[in-house]
Amino acid sequence: MLNGEYVPLIKAFQGQTLNISTSSNTYINPFDSSLQYEQSEEALNSKIEFALAFIESIVSSNGLTGEQKTLVDRCTKNIYEEYQIHNFDEKYAPDFIKFYEQLQKQPEREAQNLALVIERYVLGGMDIFSKKTNVEIKNKFISFDISELPRSIQTTGYLVILEHIMNRLKRNKHLGKHTWIFIDEFHILLANPYSADYIARIYKTGRKENAIPTVITQNIADVIKSEQGCKILSNSEFAMLLKQKPLDIPVICKIFDISDEESKYVIDSPARTTELLYMVKI
């Protein structure tokens, strides 16, 4: 959650809140993996795709250069292969520091430049993602609170938490459990191509891991500007629409196959109630 709006709900159901911020003592290692349970090329490629989204969310809203992508790909592959070679010994478990050190070993000048850019997130004041995971899940109802994260790394925080959840899904599936994931303000993840691709992949493949994903946003205009955002909406089995701005209605109607007559139920009007609801089964 971003603004603490779910606190009453969490308390009502006696849930657990995990605060992720630069001042908290709760940490998640973004390079944690479940490779020891699913040793496959697909699993490794999935970690590389996440690393690209993670680094890009830190480095640039304009996207990584081709050379930077190659470096992130290479370094990520190297640290995970070392982990596998040493039979998943915890001493060799991948983390942000190992990635940074691997980046420094690369001969290209761009590698040194990229290492300098991410240094403050590894060794400096923003090193929240360079720690070992110490999250203890003690509840069936968990809320990850990133409201105190600096706005500049909220997308990064979202990605790290979702990757942690995806790792947990592997365990839950093995135990025969389903996991319901609510992703609020998900338009934030559409800010750059890799994070947009990442959330789209979770939404599409998470079901194979017994996940029930639900996305929530008030910024529908930002979502419909994104190709991946539109795909996520159109791939949803159900949609709940509150009152919408008239300018957004045509695109919303197209995505959800809503007729002009039906669209009247999601347009604010003094003649109707002030907060309208329209449910769509897609």
Summary of the structure (lengths in Angstrom):
residues: 282
radius of gyration: 20.3
end to end distance: 26.9
largest distance: 68.6
contacts: 812
relative contact order: 0.12
helix: 54%
strand: 11%
